[in-house]
């Protein structure tokens, strides 16, 4: 079985990824500690503080809702910590977080300790992704008015030199953007032939990757609102850096191209937010990793980038990424009717095809259950699975074969998608073929008919033979669902109008305990509605949500 999963995963990789992975494992660049002079900015540079502080004391950190103390040099690579927690430790995000000036002495000591206790090329901190983020954060610290000492300036050049030989062509996608951003930062920050080469390399990666990764609707091709927000910040930072160094760095026409791209990205990002101002949690998405929406919008306006005012009642068809936003009155529905991501890198995809989220005003009602962990644990696998989303499961098999933490073998593909409006109603229909690997199953068609008072969901599974079907609805923890004697379900929240859910006769309707994971390291008890049946295909059933 594992060989089969591996086969259906590898066949989608680009040859460059395979060769790059081999080279990445076999080749490690030798340290080069040559010092470089700094370039002088033409204009004042000030990066805004978009993230919360993570340093609690000079040696205590909170990442991913877990607090720990770094007691000695071994802690930088302590295997008892989660890998993502260790990565965050090596990012140095706190150097530009809120009120960073108050912790400047802590940062200076931490930087000195990191240099002494992390030999060049060894440990988690020298992997390309944390190296990229650290280069940016140390540079921001210096340009924001807390100059790096000579030892740190020299280390920063060594890190850029090392990264230049460790660009993540085997992973590509958002990692490649992070690598390129760091090379551009280092290439502008330093002066000389070597720095010019870093700048040229970073810009060449961005020139190729941005048109591919940012789709026509403005969305990032990995279909994760969280990673989209991260890359939004990356692009805003690049423009800030470019404007600071003026004509000595990046041509104006390139900055103008980035601003055009950013305008589309901001429109997409706003469309993927609910009334509470936070992102939908599709795919690998969680709150408090990317900066909050209002902060990114404020940052963009500082740079004279403003996507305008979003209409209060509208249908937005993000056709390239496959998301559809339908707002009727106070009801907001965000539908995932897109493919899982780029074929060669679907690492942040979940098996959530034809899932949706529903909110009313600032209240989230039906939610994606979120993401609390990475890695290869059973919990990571469960959170990526179809049952953790608001869609249909057949024969207990995921719609896409997610496995191994960040891998997808056979995956669902959208074969039809339509959006139409007539009068007060909007109708969205989408079809995927992810279950065709199951004997006798053909396609899953789902239609949402939406108005201001109710949402009717029609599910149709074509094929033949007898199969077990489960349809899931995950409620926000603030919602209390209850099953009535007539088989309907009422959903209550204090101060909110009651919601009534009716399912087709013949389905086994149960309210079960579930979990909600709006942040990494966070698990909140919640409840879910599960409608099940053993049926002969083809089979059609309805779910009506009266709001």
C-alpha positions as CSV (number, residue, x, y, z in Angstrom):
1,X,0.0,0.0,0.0
2,X,2.8,2.5,0.9
3,X,4.5,1.8,-2.4
4,X,1.3,2.5,-4.2
5,X,0.9,5.8,-2.4
6,X,4.5,6.7,-3.1
7,X,4.1,5.9,-6.8
8,X,1.0,8.1,-7.2
9,X,2.8,10.9,-5.3
10,X,6.1,10.8,-7.2
11,X,4.5,10.7,-10.7
12,X,3.4,14.3,-10.2
13,X,6.8,15.6,-9.2
14,X,8.9,17.6,-11.6
15,X,12.2,16.1,-12.6
16,X,13.9,19.2,-11.2
17,X,12.5,18.4,-7.8
18,X,13.8,14.8,-7.9
19,X,17.3,15.8,-8.9
20,X,17.3,18.7,-6.5
21,X,16.3,16.4,-3.6
22,X,19.3,14.1,-4.4
23,X,21.7,17.0,-4.6
24,X,20.3,18.5,-1.4
25,X,21.0,15.3,0.5
26,X,24.5,14.8,-1.0
27,X,25.9,18.3,-1.1
28,X,26.5,20.7,1.7
29,X,28.4,23.9,1.0
30,X,31.5,24.6,3.0
31,X,31.4,27.6,5.3
32,X,32.7,30.9,3.9
33,X,33.1,33.5,6.7
34,X,34.3,36.4,4.5
35,X,32.9,39.8,5.7
36,X,31.0,42.1,3.4
37,X,30.4,45.9,3.5
38,X,26.9,47.2,3.8
39,X,25.0,49.2,1.2
40,X,23.5,52.5,2.3
41,X,19.7,52.9,1.8
42,X,18.6,55.9,-0.2
43,X,15.5,56.4,1.8
44,X,14.4,55.7,5.4
45,X,13.2,52.1,5.9
46,X,10.7,51.1,8.6
47,X,9.0,47.7,8.8
48,X,5.8,47.6,10.7
49,X,5.3,45.2,13.6
50,X,2.7,42.8,12.4
51,X,3.1,39.9,14.8
52,X,2.6,39.2,18.5
53,X,5.7,39.0,20.8
54,X,7.0,35.4,21.3
55,X,9.7,36.1,23.9
56,X,8.4,36.0,27.5
57,X,11.9,36.5,29.0
58,X,15.4,36.4,27.7
59,X,15.3,32.6,27.6
60,X,11.5,31.8,27.5
61,X,9.5,31.6,24.3
62,X,5.9,30.9,23.3
63,X,5.3,29.4,19.9
64,X,2.2,27.5,18.7
65,X,0.6,27.9,22.1
66,X,3.4,26.1,23.8
67,X,5.9,27.9,26.2
68,X,9.3,26.5,26.9
69,X,12.7,27.7,28.2
70,X,15.9,27.5,26.3
71,X,18.3,26.4,29.1
72,X,21.4,25.6,27.2
73,X,22.9,25.1,23.7
74,X,21.3,21.7,23.3
75,X,17.8,23.2,23.3
76,X,18.3,24.7,19.8
77,X,17.9,21.1,18.4
78,X,16.2,19.4,21.3
79,X,14.2,16.4,19.8
80,X,11.7,16.6,22.6
81,X,10.3,19.8,21.0
82,X,8.0,19.6,18.0
83,X,9.9,20.3,14.8
84,X,7.8,23.3,13.9
85,X,8.3,24.7,17.4
86,X,12.1,24.5,16.9
87,X,11.8,26.1,13.5
88,X,10.0,29.1,15.1
89,X,12.8,29.3,17.6
90,X,15.3,29.8,14.8
91,X,13.1,32.3,12.9
92,X,13.7,35.2,15.3
93,X,10.3,36.7,14.5
94,X,10.4,38.6,17.8
95,X,13.0,40.9,16.4
96,X,10.3,42.8,14.5
97,X,7.2,41.9,16.6
98,X,5.1,44.3,18.6
99,X,7.1,46.5,20.9
100,X,10.3,44.9,19.7
101,X,12.3,47.9,21.0
102,X,11.5,46.9,24.6
103,X,13.3,43.6,24.1
104,X,16.2,44.9,22.1
105,X,18.8,43.7,24.7
106,X,17.2,40.3,24.8
107,X,17.4,40.0,21.1
108,X,21.1,41.1,21.0
109,X,22.0,38.4,23.6
110,X,19.9,35.8,21.8
111,X,21.6,36.6,18.4
112,X,25.0,36.3,20.0
113,X,24.1,33.0,21.6
114,X,22.7,31.6,18.4
115,X,25.9,32.4,16.5
116,X,28.1,30.7,19.2
117,X,25.8,27.6,19.6
118,X,24.8,26.8,16.1
119,X,27.9,25.9,14.0
120,X,27.6,26.7,10.3
121,X,25.5,24.2,8.4
122,X,24.5,22.1,11.5
123,X,21.1,21.6,13.0
124,X,17.5,22.7,12.3
125,X,18.4,26.4,12.3
126,X,20.5,26.0,9.1
127,X,17.8,24.4,7.1
128,X,16.9,26.7,4.2
129,X,13.4,27.8,5.4
130,X,14.4,29.0,8.9
131,X,17.6,30.4,7.5
132,X,15.5,32.5,5.1
133,X,13.2,33.8,7.7
134,X,16.1,34.6,10.1
135,X,18.0,36.5,7.4
136,X,14.9,38.7,6.9
137,X,14.3,39.2,10.6
138,X,17.9,40.1,11.5
139,X,17.9,42.6,8.5
140,X,14.6,44.1,9.7
141,X,16.0,44.6,13.2
142,X,19.1,46.4,11.8
143,X,17.1,48.7,9.5
144,X,14.4,49.4,12.1
145,X,17.0,51.1,14.3
146,X,18.7,48.3,16.3
147,X,22.0,47.9,14.5
148,X,23.5,44.4,14.4
149,X,27.0,44.2,16.0
150,X,29.9,43.2,13.6
151,X,29.8,39.6,14.7
152,X,26.1,39.3,13.7
153,X,26.6,41.2,10.4
154,X,29.3,38.7,9.5
155,X,27.1,35.8,10.5
156,X,24.3,37.2,8.4
157,X,26.5,37.2,5.3
158,X,27.6,33.6,6.0
159,X,23.9,32.6,6.2
160,X,23.1,34.3,2.9
161,X,26.1,32.6,1.3
162,X,25.0,29.2,2.7
163,X,21.3,29.7,1.6
164,X,22.4,30.6,-2.0
165,X,23.7,27.1,-2.3
166,X,20.7,25.5,-0.5
167,X,17.7,26.9,-2.4
168,X,14.8,24.6,-2.0
169,X,14.1,23.5,-5.5
170,X,13.1,20.1,-4.2
171,X,10.1,21.6,-2.3
172,X,9.4,24.7,-4.4
173,X,6.1,26.6,-3.8
174,X,6.1,28.9,-0.8
175,X,9.5,27.8,0.4
176,X,11.0,29.0,-2.8
177,X,9.4,32.4,-2.4
178,X,10.9,32.6,1.2
179,X,14.3,31.7,-0.1
180,X,14.1,34.3,-2.9
181,X,12.9,37.0,-0.5
182,X,15.9,36.4,1.8
183,X,18.4,36.5,-1.1
184,X,16.9,39.8,-2.2
185,X,17.1,41.2,1.3
186,X,20.7,40.1,1.7
187,X,21.5,41.3,-1.8
188,X,20.3,44.8,-1.0
189,X,21.6,44.9,2.5
190,X,25.2,44.2,1.5
191,X,27.4,45.8,-1.2
192,X,29.7,44.2,-3.7
193,X,29.8,41.6,-6.5
194,X,28.7,38.7,-4.3
195,X,25.7,40.6,-2.9
196,X,24.7,41.6,-6.5
197,X,24.7,37.9,-7.4
198,X,22.3,37.1,-4.4
199,X,20.0,40.0,-5.5
200,X,20.0,38.8,-9.1
201,X,19.3,35.2,-8.0
202,X,16.5,36.2,-5.7
203,X,14.9,38.4,-8.4
204,X,15.2,35.7,-11.0
205,X,13.4,33.2,-8.8
206,X,10.6,35.7,-8.1
207,X,10.3,36.6,-11.7
208,X,9.6,32.9,-12.5
209,X,7.6,31.9,-9.5
210,X,5.2,34.8,-8.9
211,X,3.4,34.4,-12.2
212,X,3.1,30.7,-11.6
213,X,2.2,30.8,-7.9
214,X,-0.2,33.8,-7.9
215,X,-3.1,32.7,-10.0
216,X,-5.3,34.9,-12.2
217,X,-7.9,35.4,-9.3
218,X,-5.1,36.6,-7.0
219,X,-4.9,33.5,-4.9
220,X,-1.8,31.6,-4.1
221,X,-1.7,28.2,-5.9
222,X,-1.4,26.1,-2.7
223,X,-5.0,27.2,-1.8
224,X,-4.2,27.9,1.9
225,X,-5.4,31.3,3.1
226,X,-2.7,31.2,5.8
227,X,0.1,30.7,3.4
228,X,-1.4,33.3,1.1
229,X,-1.3,35.8,4.0
230,X,2.4,34.9,4.6
231,X,3.3,35.6,1.0
232,X,1.3,38.8,1.1
233,X,3.6,40.0,3.9
234,X,6.6,38.8,1.9
235,X,5.6,40.9,-1.0
236,X,4.9,44.0,1.1
237,X,8.3,43.6,2.8
238,X,10.0,43.3,-0.6
239,X,8.4,46.5,-1.8
240,X,9.4,48.3,1.4
241,X,13.0,47.1,1.0
242,X,13.0,48.0,-2.7
243,X,11.7,51.5,-2.1
244,X,14.3,52.0,0.7
245,X,17.2,51.2,-1.5
246,X,15.8,53.1,-4.5
247,X,17.5,53.0,-7.9
248,X,20.6,51.4,-6.5
249,X,18.6,48.2,-6.0
250,X,15.4,47.2,-7.8
251,X,14.0,48.9,-10.9
252,X,10.8,50.8,-10.5
253,X,9.0,48.9,-13.2
254,X,9.5,45.7,-11.2
255,X,8.1,47.3,-8.1
256,X,5.1,48.4,-10.1
257,X,4.6,44.8,-11.3
258,X,4.7,43.6,-7.6
259,X,2.1,46.2,-6.7
260,X,-0.2,45.0,-9.4
261,X,0.2,41.5,-8.1
262,X,-0.4,42.6,-4.6
263,X,-3.6,44.3,-5.4
264,X,-5.1,41.1,-6.7
265,X,-3.7,39.2,-3.7
266,X,-5.4,41.6,-1.3
267,X,-8.7,41.3,-3.0
268,X,-8.5,37.5,-2.8
269,X,-7.4,37.6,0.8
270,X,-10.4,39.8,1.8
271,X,-12.8,37.5,0.0
272,X,-11.5,34.6,2.1
273,X,-12.2,36.3,5.4
274,X,-15.4,36.0,7.5
275,X,-17.2,38.8,9.3
276,X,-14.9,38.5,12.2
277,X,-12.0,39.6,9.9
278,X,-10.2,36.3,10.1
279,X,-9.4,33.8,7.4
280,X,-11.3,30.7,6.4
281,X,-9.4,27.7,7.7
282,X,-9.2,25.6,4.5
283,X,-6.2,23.4,4.0
284,X,-3.2,24.1,6.3
285,X,-4.6,27.3,7.8
286,X,-4.6,28.6,11.3
287,X,-4.9,31.9,13.0
288,X,-2.0,33.9,14.4
289,X,0.6,32.6,11.9
290,X,0.2,35.1,9.1
291,X,-0.5,38.7,10.2
292,X,-4.1,39.6,10.8
293,X,-6.1,40.9,7.8
294,X,-6.5,44.5,9.0
295,X,-2.7,44.8,9.6
296,X,-1.9,43.6,6.2
297,X,-4.4,46.0,4.6
298,X,-2.9,48.9,6.7
299,X,0.6,47.9,5.6
300,X,-0.5,47.9,2.0
301,X,-2.1,51.3,2.2
302,X,1.2,52.7,3.7
303,X,2.7,51.6,0.4
304,X,0.0,53.2,-1.7
305,X,-1.7,49.9,-2.5
306,X,-5.4,49.9,-1.8
307,X,-7.8,47.3,-3.2
308,X,-10.8,49.5,-2.5
309,X,-14.0,48.8,-0.7
310,X,-15.6,45.4,-0.8
311,X,-19.3,45.4,-1.6
312,X,-21.4,44.3,1.4
313,X,-23.6,41.8,-0.6
314,X,-22.0,40.0,-3.5
315,X,-21.0,36.7,-5.0
316,X,-17.2,36.4,-5.7
317,X,-16.2,33.5,-7.9
318,X,-12.4,32.9,-7.4
319,X,-12.3,30.7,-10.4
320,X,-8.6,30.0,-10.5
321,X,-8.3,28.7,-7.0
322,X,-11.8,27.3,-7.0
323,X,-13.2,29.2,-3.9
324,X,-16.6,30.8,-4.1
325,X,-17.9,33.4,-1.6
326,X,-21.6,33.9,-1.4
327,X,-23.0,36.6,0.9
328,X,-26.8,36.9,1.3
329,X,-27.9,39.3,4.0
330,X,-26.0,38.4,7.1
331,X,-25.1,34.9,5.9
332,X,-21.7,34.3,4.4
333,X,-20.8,31.0,2.7
334,X,-17.3,30.2,1.6
335,X,-17.1,27.1,-0.6
336,X,-14.0,25.0,-1.5
337,X,-14.7,23.9,-5.1
338,X,-11.1,23.8,-6.3
339,X,-8.4,21.3,-6.9
340,X,-6.1,20.4,-4.0
341,X,-3.2,22.5,-5.2
342,X,-0.3,22.4,-7.7
343,X,0.2,18.8,-8.8
344,X,3.9,18.8,-8.0
345,X,3.5,20.3,-4.5
346,X,0.1,19.7,-2.7
347,X,1.8,19.4,0.7
348,X,-0.6,21.7,2.4
349,X,-3.7,20.2,0.9
350,X,-6.5,18.5,2.9
351,X,-9.0,16.0,1.5
352,X,-11.7,18.6,1.8
353,X,-13.1,19.0,-1.7
354,X,-16.6,20.5,-1.8
355,X,-16.4,21.5,1.9
356,X,-17.7,24.9,3.1
357,X,-17.8,27.3,6.0
358,X,-20.8,29.4,7.1
359,X,-20.9,32.5,9.2
360,X,-23.5,35.1,10.1
361,X,-22.3,38.5,10.9
362,X,-19.2,38.0,13.2
363,X,-20.4,34.6,14.3
364,X,-18.8,31.5,12.8
365,X,-21.4,28.7,12.7
366,X,-20.1,25.9,10.5
367,X,-16.4,25.7,10.4
368,X,-13.5,23.8,8.9
369,X,-12.0,22.0,11.9
370,X,-8.6,23.6,11.3
371,X,-5.0,22.6,11.7
372,X,-3.2,22.2,15.0
373,X,-0.1,20.2,14.1
374,X,2.3,19.2,11.3
375,X,4.5,16.1,11.2
376,X,3.3,12.5,10.5
377,X,1.2,11.8,13.6
378,X,-2.2,10.1,13.4
379,X,-3.7,13.4,14.5
380,X,-2.1,15.2,11.6
381,X,-3.5,12.5,9.3
382,X,-7.0,12.8,10.9
383,X,-7.0,16.6,10.5
384,X,-6.2,16.3,6.8
385,X,-8.8,13.6,6.2
386,X,-12.3,14.1,4.7
387,X,-14.1,13.4,7.9
388,X,-12.6,16.5,9.5
389,X,-14.4,18.7,6.9
390,X,-17.9,19.7,5.9
391,X,-18.3,17.3,3.0
392,X,-19.0,13.7,2.1
393,X,-17.0,10.5,2.9
394,X,-17.6,7.3,1.0
395,X,-16.7,3.8,2.4
396,X,-14.5,5.6,5.0
397,X,-12.1,6.6,2.3
398,X,-10.7,10.1,1.8
399,X,-11.6,12.0,-1.3
400,X,-7.9,12.5,-1.9
401,X,-5.2,10.2,-0.6
402,X,-3.4,12.4,1.9
403,X,-0.6,10.7,3.7
404,X,2.8,11.1,5.3
405,X,2.2,14.6,6.7
406,X,2.6,16.5,3.5
407,X,1.9,14.1,0.7
408,X,-1.0,13.4,-1.6
409,X,-1.2,10.4,-3.9
410,X,-4.4,10.1,-6.0
411,X,-6.3,13.3,-5.6
412,X,-9.8,14.7,-6.3
413,X,-10.1,16.8,-9.4
414,X,-12.9,19.3,-10.1
415,X,-14.6,18.3,-13.4
416,X,-17.4,20.8,-13.3
417,X,-18.1,24.1,-11.5
418,X,-20.8,26.6,-12.2
419,X,-22.1,29.7,-10.4
420,X,-25.3,31.5,-11.3
421,X,-27.6,34.0,-9.7
422,X,-31.3,34.7,-10.3
423,X,-33.3,37.1,-8.2
424,X,-32.5,36.6,-4.6
425,X,-30.9,33.1,-5.1
426,X,-27.4,32.0,-6.0
427,X,-26.7,28.5,-7.1
428,X,-23.3,26.9,-7.0
429,X,-22.6,23.4,-8.4
430,X,-19.4,21.5,-8.4
431,X,-18.4,18.0,-9.2
432,X,-15.3,16.0,-8.3
433,X,-14.0,12.6,-9.2
434,X,-11.9,11.7,-6.1
435,X,-13.8,8.6,-5.3
436,X,-13.5,6.9,-8.7
437,X,-10.7,4.7,-7.3
438,X,-13.4,3.0,-5.2
439,X,-15.1,0.2,-7.1
440,X,-18.5,1.2,-8.4
441,X,-18.2,4.9,-7.5
442,X,-18.2,7.6,-10.2
443,X,-18.6,11.3,-9.2
444,X,-19.7,13.4,-6.3
445,X,-21.9,16.4,-7.3
446,X,-22.8,19.0,-4.7
447,X,-25.2,22.0,-5.3
448,X,-25.7,24.9,-2.9
449,X,-28.8,27.0,-3.3
450,X,-28.4,30.1,-1.2
451,X,-30.7,32.9,-0.2
452,X,-31.0,35.2,2.8
453,X,-33.0,32.7,4.8
454,X,-31.7,29.2,4.0
455,X,-29.1,27.1,2.2
456,X,-30.1,23.9,0.5
457,X,-27.3,21.5,-0.2
458,X,-28.0,18.7,-2.7
459,X,-25.5,15.8,-2.8
460,X,-25.5,13.3,-5.6
461,X,-23.2,10.3,-5.9
462,X,-23.3,8.4,-9.1
463,X,-22.2,4.9,-9.7
464,X,-23.4,1.4,-8.8
465,X,-23.4,-1.1,-6.0
466,X,-23.8,-0.7,-2.3
467,X,-21.7,1.8,-0.4
468,X,-21.6,3.6,3.0
469,X,-21.9,7.3,2.9
470,X,-21.2,9.9,5.7
471,X,-21.9,13.6,5.4
472,X,-20.3,15.9,8.1
473,X,-21.1,19.3,9.4
474,X,-18.6,20.7,12.0
475,X,-19.9,23.4,14.3
476,X,-18.0,26.2,16.0
477,X,-17.5,25.5,19.7
478,X,-19.9,28.4,20.5
479,X,-22.7,26.5,18.8
480,X,-24.9,24.0,20.6
481,X,-26.7,21.5,18.3
482,X,-29.6,19.4,19.5
483,X,-31.6,16.6,17.8
484,X,-35.3,17.0,17.8
485,X,-37.9,14.2,17.9
486,X,-38.9,14.8,14.3
487,X,-35.3,14.3,13.2
488,X,-34.4,17.9,12.6
489,X,-31.4,19.6,14.3
490,X,-31.5,23.0,16.0
491,X,-28.3,25.0,16.6
492,X,-28.3,27.5,19.4
493,X,-26.1,30.3,20.6
494,X,-27.0,32.8,23.2
495,X,-28.1,36.0,21.6
496,X,-28.3,34.5,18.1
497,X,-31.3,33.4,16.1
498,X,-31.9,29.6,16.1
499,X,-30.6,27.7,13.1
500,X,-32.6,24.7,11.9
501,X,-31.0,21.8,9.9
502,X,-33.1,19.2,8.1
503,X,-31.7,16.2,6.4
504,X,-33.3,13.8,3.9
505,X,-35.5,11.0,5.4
506,X,-33.7,7.6,5.7
507,X,-30.4,9.1,6.9
508,X,-29.1,8.2,10.3
509,X,-28.6,11.5,12.0
510,X,-26.2,11.8,15.0
511,X,-24.6,14.6,16.9
512,X,-21.1,13.6,18.0
513,X,-18.2,15.1,19.9
514,X,-15.6,16.7,17.7
515,X,-12.7,19.1,18.0
516,X,-11.8,22.5,16.6
517,X,-8.3,23.7,15.9
518,X,-8.2,27.4,15.1
519,X,-4.5,27.7,16.0
520,X,-1.4,25.5,16.1
521,X,-1.2,23.7,19.4
522,X,-4.9,24.3,20.2
523,X,-7.7,21.8,20.5
524,X,-11.1,23.0,21.6
525,X,-14.1,20.6,22.2
526,X,-16.8,21.1,19.6
527,X,-19.7,19.1,18.1
528,X,-20.5,17.8,14.7
529,X,-23.5,16.5,12.8
530,X,-23.0,13.2,11.0
531,X,-25.6,11.9,8.5
532,X,-25.0,8.3,7.4
533,X,-26.5,5.6,5.3
534,X,-25.8,2.4,3.5
535,X,-27.2,3.0,0.0
536,X,-27.3,1.7,-3.5
537,X,-25.8,4.0,-6.0
538,X,-26.7,6.3,-7.6
539,X,-28.0,8.2,-4.5
540,X,-29.2,11.7,-3.9
541,X,-29.8,13.4,-0.6
542,X,-30.5,16.9,0.8
543,X,-29.5,19.1,3.7
544,X,-31.4,22.3,4.4
545,X,-29.9,24.9,6.7
546,X,-32.5,27.5,7.8
547,X,-30.8,30.6,9.2
